[in-house]
Amino acid sequence: MPTIAFITGHAVGIGFLLALCHDFRIQDRADSSLGICQGPFAVDLAPRLNLLKAVLPCSTVGSSRLTNEKPLYAREAIKRGLVDRIGNVNEIFKFIKDQELLRVTNVPAYRESKIRSSRKAIRALDSMEEQNYSTDRTGNDQPDAGSTKRERSHPRQPKI
């Protein structure tokens, strides 16, 4: 069954990547936005761009607007192919009916293409996980700037 991401506000970072992993995306309002990062953070964007390349057409990913800190609003997101429509919850049901999404799952070609695209996305996510930690000069594992892990690289010893 195809999945639809309903973006109700500002999808930034992991929220943006999660929305992109869906088959279709609908933004709630014209003033809602998408973005990889917000603010001038030292985040390694290369692994995130690999996920974008696995999920989206190359023409969409090549945009420098995606990699800087400026948000991409709904109208521009539609032009770039990141979002399929702007609308409310009723628009989702209309979209399902218009695209005949309930019938498309019975077509074997759809299932094969879905499996192939999922494999690409999973490979990109796996490479992000492998690159999550880097080693500093002393040999201690430290989370890199793009790490989403909150745990320490070396667990604390319990106080006795």
N, C-alpha and C positions, 0 to 999 in steps of 0.2 A: 504494500500500500504506500503510495507517495505520502511524504510528510510535508506539512506547511508550517513555517515559522511565522508567528504573528508578532511583529515587533511593535510594542506599544509605546516605546519611548526612545531612549538613547542606548543603542547596542554598541558598547565599546569593549575592546580587548576580547576576552574569552566569550562574552555574550555575542559579539559580532561573528567570531569563528563558529560558534554553536549554531547561529542562525544560518550561516553559509552551508553547514552540513545538511540542511534540509533540501528537499527537492524544489520547493517553491517558497518565496518569501513575500509577505504582505505587510506593509507598514501602516500603522494606525492613522498617523497624521502627517501632513506635509512638513511639519516642523520637527519631526523625529529624525534622528541621525544615526549614522553608522561610522565606525572608525576603528583602526587597529590599536592606536594608543592615543592617550589624551594628555597633553602636556609634554614638556621636553625631558622625557625620561631616557635613561641609557638602557634601552631594551634592544636586544638582538632580534631584529625583525626577520632575518633570513629563514628560520624554521617556520615562522608563521606564514611567510610568503610561499613556502613550499606547500603548505596545506591549502592556501588559496589557489595555487596552480593546479593542485590535484582536484579541486572541487569546481573551479570556474574556468571559462575559456581564457586563453592567454591574452586576448585583447583587453579583457577587463582587468587583469592583474597588472598589466604594464603601467597603470595609472600612478603617477607620482602622488596624486591626491590621497591615495590609500595609505601611503607610507609616511606622510607627514602628520602633524598633530591637528590639522583642521578637520572638522566633521564633514561627512558627506550626507547632505540632506536628501529627503525622499525623492524629490523630482530629479535630482542629478543621479541618484542611485538607480532610478528606473532607466534613465538614458544610458547608463553604463552597464546595465544588465544585472545588477546586484539584487534588485527587487522586482517582483513581477507586477505588483499593483499597490495602490494606496487606497485604503478603505477601512471600514469598521468590520465588526464580526459578521454582519450580513453579507459583506463583500466576499468573505471566505466561502460561505455556502454557495454564493453565485459563481465564484471561481471554480469550485468543485464541479458544479453542474455544467458550466460552460466548457471546461476542459475534459469532461467525462472521466474524471479521475477514478471513479469507482469501477469503470470498465477496463481501464488501461492495465490494471494489475493482472488481468487474465492473459495478456499477450506475453508469450515466452521471450520475445526480444526485449521487452521492458525489464523483465526479471534479470536477464543476462547483463544488460547495460547497468542496472542498479548494482549488481554484484561487482562488476568491474570498477565502477566509480567508487564503491565503498572500499574496495581493496586499496585503491590509490590513496584515499583519505586516511585509511588505517596505517599504511606505510609512512605517510607524512607525519602522522601523530606519533608513531613509534620512533621516528628519527628525532622528533622534538623531545621525547622522553629520554633518549640516549644522550642528547646534547644538554640535558637539563643541568648537569653538574660538570664543572671543569676543575682541573687540578691546578693549584697555585704552585709557586716555586718550592715551598717547603714540603709539598706532597700531601698536604691536607686537602680534603675535598671541601670546596666552598660552592654554594649555589651561585650560578652566574646571574647577570642582571636580568635576564629574561625568565628566570625560574619562577614557577608558580608554587613550588613546594614551600611549605611553611615550617616543616620540621627541621631540626638541626641535623647537620651531616654526621655529627658524633653525638649519640644519645648521652644525656646527663646521667651521672652516677647518682643513685638515690642517697640522700643524707641519712645517716644512721645515728 
